Amino acid sequence: MNLLQAENLPTDDLNPELPHFLLARANGALVGVAGLEVYGTDALLRSVVVHKDYRNYHIARRLTNDLLKQAKLNGIKDVYLITTTADRYFEKQGYARVDREAIPAAIRSTQQFSGLCPSTAVTMHSRLEKPRVRLSDLQNSCCTPNSGCC
């Protein structure tokens, strides 16, 4: 929580168990965080932060990419976020700006949307595609003894 608070990110509404959060550590210290709040097939990306000394190592991108891979496998179709500082970063990651009213009601009713973040914050959206599986990848990775595929 200290890393989030140091960057002025809201923590009052976080589930203390952090079920859909990934953490990055270096030398035993927490250096990065990214999380999802799941609402059916929608999710709110939040608490993406990297300690200032580790910001040129693409930790935020790696954390969010790993979260989104897990989200796809768990049936999440749309990811939303709200930000006051990182809109340009997330645009480069494929997120598009959307009106607050376009956010699903379950997410709009969260504390983060209804009070913790200012009404001037930018809201963004990304549609997740299903993971693509190539048959050739499966055939090469699924060898049985004496099948001749290895």
Beta strands, then each sheet from edge to edge (+ up, - down):
strand 1: 21-26
strand 2: 29-39
strand 3: 42-50
strand 4: 78-83
strand 5: 96-98
strand 6: 122-127
sheet 1: 1+ 2- 3+ 4+ 6- 5+
end
